[in-house]
Amino acid sequence: MAQSNPERVSVGEVLKLVDQLSQDEQEQLAEEMKLQWLRRELQKGEDELARGEGIPSEQVIAELKERNKAFQEKKTL
């Protein structure tokens, strides 16, 4: 169970603990960390949209088309 005010630990200490995990547990930890990061980023986006800070869809589509065009041109070189 998570403590309400956990003690701060150094990155080195965390890495030592991670080294004690099995390969499978390390992979599970990495996936969980990725999911937590993604959830935080999604929440940031949702918060921005709620504040009216979104980008118009037409602008997003135009930028994606431009990126795709540049990617396709680079791929053919």
N, C-alpha and C positions, 0 to 999 in steps of 0.2 A: 504494500500500500504506500502511496506517495506521501512524503512528509509535507507539511504546509510550509515549512521554512528550511529547505535542505541545506546542508553544509556545502560550501563551494569546494570543488575538487579541480585539480589542474588537468590539462589535456594529457599530460604524461601519465597521470594516475588512471585516467579513463582508458588510455591506450593499453596500459598494463592489464587492466581488467578485460578488455576486448581480446587481448592475446590469450587469455585463459579460456575463452569460449572455443567450442568446436567450430570447424569450418562451416557446418550447417547453421549453427547459431550466429556466426559472424555474417553469413549471407542474409539470414532473417533480420538481423539488426540493421544491415545496410538497406534492405528493402523498407523496413519500418521508418528509417530516417528519411528516405526518399519520399515516402508517403506523407510524413509530417511536413517536410519542406513544401511539397505540392499543395497540401491543404492550406498552409500559411499563405502561399502565393495566390491561391484561388480566393481566399478570404480577403486579401488585399485588393484583388480585382473587384470582388463583389462590393467591398466598401467604397472603392472609387466610383463604381457605377451608381451606388446609392447616393453619393454626393454629386452626381451629375458630371463626373469627370471622364466619362467614356469617350471613345473615338467613334465617329460616325461609321456605320458599316460600309458605306461607299468608299471611304478613305482606306479602310482596312483592306477591302477587296482590291483596290487599285494598287496598294503597296504590295500585296501578295502576288498579284499578276506581274508587277515589275520585278520582284525578287525571282519569280519563276522564270521569267524571260532571261534574266541575267544568268541564272543557274543553267538553263538550257544552252545558252550561248557559250558558257564556260565549259560545259560538258562536251561540246562538239570540237573544241580546240585540241 
